[in-house]
Amino acid sequence: MTTTEPPSGRSIPPDYWDRVSNRYDRQLWLESRSVRCLLELASPTAGTRMLDLATGTGAVLRALVVRSSRPHHVVGVDRSQAMLGHVPPLPDGWTTMCADARDLPFADASFDLVTASYLLHLLGDADRVAVLEEARRVLRPHGLIAVLTPAIPPGGPLRPLARALDQLAARAPEWFGGLRALDPAQPLSAAGFELLATRHTARGYIATCTLARRATGAPDPGDAAAGTPAGARRRAD
């Protein structure tokens, strides 16, 4: 997904993902284990209506298609049409769409599961809030969100390597794709999600997979902040 303000405070140019689209797949092997971990945690089934944010060249969709149980209805969205152009052929009922995760073109409560693989850490605070509010809006009551973010282990031999990568990403986001470490727990909770489970993986990129559920009974964070009644931001089908 195109972003304008990574946590480092240094900007990734808007056309960055278009420019790297032809070579992005060279590093998918570094994402593959953590993406599989994300899907194992989310455990989508045939009846799951699933939305994948920042699909890119389809890392999540590629891992999903080979699972023994996979959803019949999947939508992948990304702001970069060039990245989407590298998504391989998809099963019937699956589709991709060029769209902004901060303003999704879907009605309220359209999906059972939203995934966001290597997205949230790329965003500045305001954009991260907007993306999570939109994810909550399009999820059905008790719907799930599964997010994958780079991590720095609290200890162990991989901690120095993860810290070094985090520092390099802060200094040169264009070269390292903005791979800043991010604990998504606080942003998810603030956006109205209930944390359910967390898993860590150190094969390929060192990352954290987090599963959360759309909390019910709480006002929509965006509506509360804007002083608007719940449901006023509802999209049309």
N, C-alpha and C positions, 0 to 999 in steps of 0.2 A: 504494500500500500504506500502511496506517496505521502510523505510527511514533511512538515516544515520546521519542527522544533523538537529534536530529540532531547532526552534528559540532560545530555552534556551541555546543552545551551548552544551547541554549534549546529549549523543548519545543513540538512541533507537537501540538495537542490530538488525542486519539484519533478524534474525529468530524470532523476537518478535511476529509478526502476526501469524506465524505458531504455536507458542506455546500457544497463547491465543485463537486460532480458536474454540476450543471445548467449551469455555465458553463465547465467545464474545456476543452471542445472548442474554445473561442474561441482558444486558444493552440496548437492542434495544428499550425498552419502553421509555428510556430517549432521544432517537434520533427521535422517531416517529413523534412528533408534528412538529419539525423543518424540517424534511424531507418532510412532507406533505406541509408545507409552501413553501418549495423550488419548489415543483412540481406545486403548485398553481401559483407561480410567473412565472414559465417557460411556463406553459399551453401547453404541447405537445399535438398534435392531431394525428389522425390515419395516416396521411401522413408524420409525422415527422420522419426523420432518426436520431436516438438518440444514443449517446455514453455516458456511465456512467463510469467515472474514479474512481479507487479505490473502486470497487464494494463491496469488502469484502464478507460478507455473504448474500448480496443482499438487504440491507435496502431500497435503492431507488427502486429497481425492485419490491419488495414486495408491497410498497406503490403505485407504478405505476400500477400494475396489477389489482387493485381494482377500479381504476378510471373509470368513465363512458366513457371517451374518452381516448384511449391509443394508442401509436404508434404500427404500424405493424412490424417495424424493430427497434430492440434495441440490442446493444452490450454492455456488461459489462466487463471491464478489471480490473485485479488486479495482482500484482506480487506474491501474496501468493496463491499457488494452494490449500493449506490447507483451507484457508478462502473460496475460491470458491467452495470447496467441500461441504460447508454447504448451498449453494444457493438452494432454493427449486425448484421443477420442473417449467419450464417456458413455456409460450405460444409458439405456432409455430411462427417462424420468430425472436425469441429472442434467444440470445446465450451469453455465457461467454467465456473469453479467458484469459489465463495467459500471461500478457504482461506488459512492463514497460511504464508508462505514459510519461517518458522522451524521448521515442523513439517508437512511436506508429506504428504498422504494417499496416497502412492504407494509401491509396492514398490521395493526396490533395483534399480538398473540398468534402469529403465523407459524411459529416453529417450536419444536420440542427441545432442540439442542442447537446451541451456537458454539462454534469453535473459533479460536483466534490463536493461530500458531505463529510465533515470532512477530507479533504486531505491537503489543502494548508498550514494550520498552522503547519503541521508535518514536513514541508520541510525547509531546509536551503535555503538561498537566491538563490544560483546557481541552485539548483534543482527546486525551484519554478518558476524561469524564464524559465527553459527548459520545464517544464510541460505546462506552459501557452503558450509558443511558439508553442508547438506541438498541443495544443488545437486549436489555431488560424489557424494553417496550415490545419488541417483536417476539419475545418468548411467551409461551402460554404459562398460566399459573403453575408453579412448581417446575417450570422448564429448567434445563441445565445449561450452564456455560462451562466450557473447558478451555483453559488458556495455557499457553506454553511460552515461557520467558527464560532468557539466559540467567544463570545463577552463579554465585560465588559460594562454594561449600563453606560451612562454618569451621572446618578443619580438614586435616588429611593432606596427602601429597599433591592433590590437584588444586588446592586453594591458591598457591602462588601463581600457577598457570592461569587460573580463572581471573585473578586480580590483574595480572598483566594484560590479558585480553580486554578486560573492562577499561583499563587505562588507555590502551591503544585505541579502542573504539571511541573513547571520549575525545581523544586528540585528533583522530582522523576518521570520522564517521563514513566518509565516502569509500575509504579503503576497506573498512571492516563492517560495513553494513549497519552501523549503529548498534552493534551487539553489546549494549550496556546491560548490566545485571539489573533485574527488577523483581522485587517481591510483590506480587499482585494482590496480596491479602487485603491490605488497607484500601486500595482503590475499589476492589470488588465489594467489600463491606460497605463502603461509602455510597456505592451505586445501588445498594438495595439487594445484595446477594448474600446468601448464607453459605459459608465455607463448609465443604463436605469432606474433601480428601486432598492430599498432596503427595506427589511422588517425585523422586529425584533421579536423574540419569546422568551418567558421566561418559557414555559412549558417544563419540562425536562431540557435538557441542554440549557443554555442561549446562544443564537446564533443569527447570522446575515445571512440573505439570500440576495444575491446580483445577479442581472441580468444585463448582459452586452451584447453588440452586436459587432461582428467582424467589425471593422472599415475598410472601403475600401479607396483606394487611398494613404494609407501610406505604406512605405516599411516594409517588414517583419523584426521585430526587430533582430532576429538571423542572417538573411542574411546581414543586414546593419552592424551589429557588426563584422561579419566575412569578410565583403568586397566581398561577393559573389552575383551574380545576382539573382533577384527574380525567384523562381521556380527551382533553382539548386538543392534544397534538396528534390525535388519531389520523392515520393515513387511510386513503381509500384503497380498495382492492384494485 
